[in-house]
């Protein structure tokens, strides 16, 4: 029988709402490996429009999550101009 691969599940609010220009909003995310093999997290890459306004903390790299294991990650957003997400 073949072992199931790792599978990353992110639990938390992935939206940032109505943040005034110059202010920061943050969200804590829980990262869970609900797969059948170790999951190695080597980096978090935020891409797309306004990606420079986001940052992360609380996780050292590389991090290995065994099946069923979880860890947390803080995501920050600083509004630098008016707009919509």
C-alpha positions in Angstrom: 0.0 0.0 0.0 1.3 3.4 -1.0 1.7 6.2 1.6 -0.5 9.3 0.9 1.6 12.4 0.1 1.7 15.4 2.5 -1.2 17.8 2.2 -1.2 21.4 3.6 -4.4 22.8 5.0 -4.5 26.5 6.0 -6.9 27.4 8.8 -7.6 31.1 9.4 -8.9 34.3 8.0 -7.2 34.8 4.6 -8.9 38.2 4.0 -7.9 41.6 5.3 -10.8 44.1 5.5 -11.0 47.9 5.6 -7.5 48.7 6.8 -6.9 52.4 6.9 -3.9 53.7 4.9 -0.7 53.6 7.1 -2.2 51.0 9.5 -1.5 47.3 9.9 -3.9 44.4 10.1 -2.8 40.9 11.1 -4.1 37.4 11.0 -2.9 34.1 12.6 -3.0 31.1 10.4 -2.7 27.5 11.5 -0.9 25.2 9.0 -1.8 21.6 9.2 -0.3 18.6 7.5 -3.3 16.3 7.0 -1.5 14.0 4.6 0.3 10.7 5.1 4.0 11.9 4.8 6.2 14.6 6.2 5.6 18.1 4.8 8.7 20.3 4.6 8.0 24.1 4.4 11.1 25.9 3.1 9.7 29.3 2.4 6.5 31.4 2.2 6.2 33.3 -1.0 3.6 36.1 -1.3 3.0 37.0 -4.9 0.6 39.2 -6.9 -0.5 42.8 -6.9 0.5 44.7 -3.7 2.4 41.7 -2.4 5.0 44.1 -0.9 2.3 45.1 1.6 2.3 41.7 3.2 4.8 40.0 5.6 5.0 36.9 7.7 6.5 35.9 11.0 6.4 33.1 13.6 7.8 30.3 11.4 11.4 29.3 11.0 12.6 27.7 7.8 12.8 24.9 7.0 10.0 23.5 9.1 8.9 19.9 8.9 5.4 18.9 9.8 4.8 15.2 10.4 1.4 13.8 9.4 -1.3 15.3 11.8 1.1 18.0 13.1 0.3 21.7 13.0 2.1 25.0 13.4 1.1 28.7 13.3 2.1 31.6 11.1 1.3 35.3 11.5 0.5 37.3 8.3 0.6 41.1 8.3 -0.8 43.6 5.9 0.1 47.4 5.8 -2.2 49.5 3.7 -0.1 51.9 1.7 -2.8 53.3 -0.6 -6.6 53.2 -1.1 -7.9 50.3 -3.1 -9.7 47.0 -3.0 -8.3 43.5 -2.4 
